[in-house]
Amino acid sequence: MSVVSLLFLLLQENEPDNNNLTIMQEGKVMTSVSRSEHALDVFPLLDMDKYEQWVDMLDRKTYLEAQNARIGSSGQIRSRTERSSAEPS
C-alpha cells in the first residue's frame, strides 16, 4: 500500500467506521491506528512526524528479508532458481 493511499485512508472522516485503520499480515494484527492519534488539533490534516514514526514502526514489524532472490538482467526480482534463456549462467 502506498503512502498516499494510507494518507487518504487516515484523512477520510465521512463514516464513523473509518476512524481506525488495522494493518494485518498473514491473519495477524500488526498494528492499529486511530485517526485522532495522528491528526493535528486545529485542522483535519495529518501530523507527518507522528505518521512517519508509525510507518517506521510498521516497517520494522512487517519487514521480511529476501530469500532465494536476485536481480535479473532487466532489473526485476527473480528467484535464484529461475533462469532465463537470455541470461548467462
C-alpha positions in Angstrom: 0.0 0.0 0.0 1.5 3.4 -0.9 2.0 6.3 1.4 -0.6 8.3 -0.5 -3.2 5.5 0.0 -2.6 5.5 3.7 -2.9 9.3 3.9 -6.3 9.1 2.1 -7.5 6.4 4.4 -6.5 8.3 7.5 -8.0 11.6 6.3 -11.4 10.3 5.3 -13.9 11.4 8.0 -17.2 10.8 6.4 -18.1 7.5 8.0 -17.7 6.7 11.8 -16.3 3.2 10.9 -13.3 4.8 9.2 -11.8 6.2 12.5 -9.5 3.2 12.9 -7.1 1.5 10.5 -5.9 -2.0 11.2 -2.9 -3.5 9.4 -2.8 -7.3 9.2 -0.2 -9.7 7.9 -0.9 -13.3 7.4 -4.1 -13.0 9.5 -2.2 -11.4 12.5 -2.9 -7.8 13.5 0.4 -6.0 13.2 -0.8 -2.6 14.3 -3.9 -0.4 14.6 -4.1 3.3 14.4 -6.7 5.9 15.2 -7.1 9.0 13.0 -7.2 11.1 16.2 -3.7 9.9 17.2 -2.2 11.3 14.0 -4.4 14.4 13.3 -3.5 18.0 14.1 -5.7 19.6 16.6 -6.6 22.7 14.6 -7.1 21.3 11.1 -8.2 17.8 9.8 -4.7 17.2 8.5 -2.2 14.5 9.2 0.7 15.2 11.7 3.5 14.0 9.4 6.0 13.4 12.3 3.6 11.0 14.1 2.7 9.4 10.8 6.3 8.8 9.8 7.1 7.3 13.3 4.1 5.0 12.8 5.2 3.9 9.3 8.8 3.2 10.6 7.4 1.1 13.4 5.1 -0.8 10.9 8.1 -1.3 8.6 10.2 -2.8 11.4 7.3 -5.2 12.3 6.5 -6.4 8.8 9.9 -6.4 7.0 10.8 -9.8 5.5 14.3 -10.4 4.3 14.5 -11.5 0.7 15.1 -15.3 0.5 16.4 -17.0 -2.6 16.3 -13.8 -4.7 18.4 -11.9 -7.2 18.1 -9.0 -9.6 17.6 -10.1 -13.2 19.1 -8.5 -16.2 16.1 -6.3 -16.7 16.1 -5.1 -13.1 13.2 -7.4 -12.0 13.4 -9.5 -8.8 13.7 -13.2 -9.6 14.1 -16.4 -7.7 17.7 -17.7 -7.8 16.4 -21.0 -9.2 14.7 -19.2 -12.2 16.8 -18.9 -15.3 16.0 -17.0 -18.4 17.5 -18.3 -21.7 18.7 -14.7 -22.4 20.7 -14.6 -19.1 24.2 -16.1 -18.8 24.6 -18.8 -16.2 
